[in-house]
Amino acid sequence: QVQLVESGGGLVQAGGSLKLSCTASGIFYTINTMGWYRQAPGKQRELVATITHNGRSNYADSVKGRFAISRDNAKNTVYLQMNSLKPEDTAIYYCNLQESGYWGQGTQVTVSS
């Protein structure tokens, strides 16, 4: 079956960096759009960034200039490089395959002030 496994979350001080990874297994077709979403306590899940198979990316305004999404199509893996982290970036980050609707289990990112 399809599995999305995320890694790379953790605790970091404000201004620091983290890099998230998500690998999809059980996939036997070309994945078009992969993305990252996040959900903070008491808030709705929101888009962070997406990237298409040919590398076209899209970002939430709140992370533009600080986060960078990338992918390795051969490995069915998507990355999220997060720089200049802020306390308001604290959330559970979820990997997503947009067209098929699969979600990862989430990885916690906590940014201390």
MARTORNU-356700 format. One record per residue (C-alpha): residue in one letter; x, y, z. Coordinates in steps of 0.2 Angstrom, whole numbers, plus 2048, in hexadecimal, padded with zeros to 3 digits. Layout:
<pts>
- voro	x	y	z
- a	X	Y	Z
...
</pts>
This chain:
<pts>
- voro	x	y	z
- q	800	800	800
- v	805	812	7FE
- q	80F	819	80D
- l	816	82B	80F
- v	823	82C	81D
- e	829	83D	823
- s	839	841	82D
- g	843	850	832
- g	838	858	83F
- g	83E	85E	850
- l	841	86C	85C
- v	84A	87B	856
- q	84D	88D	85C
- a	846	89C	852
- g	851	8A0	844
- g	857	88E	842
- s	854	882	833
- l	84D	871	831
- k	84B	866	822
- l	83C	85A	820
- s	83C	84B	814
- c	82D	840	80E
- t	82F	830	804
- a	820	828	7FC
- s	821	815	7FA
- g	815	809	7F2
- i	813	815	7E3
- f	814	80E	7D2
- y	80F	81D	7C8
- t	816	82F	7C5
- i	812	83A	7D3
- n	80D	84B	7CD
- t	80B	857	7DC
- m	813	854	7ED
- g	811	861	7FB
- w	813	865	80D
- y	805	86B	818
- r	805	870	82A
- q	7F9	870	839
- a	7FC	87A	849
- p	7F2	877	859
- g	7E0	87E	857
- k	7E2	883	845
- q	7DD	87B	834
- r	7EA	872	82A
- e	7F2	87E	81D
- l	7FC	87D	80E
- v	80F	880	810
- a	816	87C	7FE
- t	813	871	7EF
- i	81E	86B	7E1
- t	819	863	7D1
- h	822	855	7C8
- n	82B	861	7BD
- g	831	86C	7CB
- r	824	87A	7CC
- s	822	880	7DD
- n	815	889	7E7
- y	816	891	7F9
- a	80B	898	806
- d	80F	8AB	808
- s	814	8A8	81A
- v	823	89D	815
- k	828	8A5	805
- g	83B	8A9	805
- r	83E	89E	815
- f	839	88C	80F
- a	83E	883	7FF
- i	835	873	7F9
- s	83E	867	7EE
- r	83C	855	7E8
- d	846	846	7E1
- n	83A	83D	7D5
- a	845	82E	7D4
- k	843	82B	7E7
- n	830	831	7E8
- t	837	83D	7F5
- v	832	84F	7F9
- y	83C	85B	804
- l	838	86B	80E
- q	847	875	813
- m	841	881	820
- n	84C	890	825
- s	84A	89F	830
- l	83D	896	83A
- k	831	89F	845
- p	827	899	854
- e	817	89B	849
- d	81E	88D	83E
- t	81B	881	84C
- a	80F	874	846
- i	80E	862	840
- y	814	861	82E
- y	80B	855	822
- c	811	84E	811
- n	804	84D	804
- l	802	845	7F2
- q	7F5	852	7EB
- e	7ED	848	7DD
- s	7EB	838	7E6
- g	7E7	83F	7F7
- y	7F4	835	802
- w	7FA	83D	812
- g	809	839	81D
- q	808	837	830
- g	80F	848	833
- t	81F	84E	83C
- q	820	85A	84A
- v	829	86A	848
- t	82B	875	857
- v	834	886	856
- s	838	88E	867
- s	83A	8A1	869
</pts>
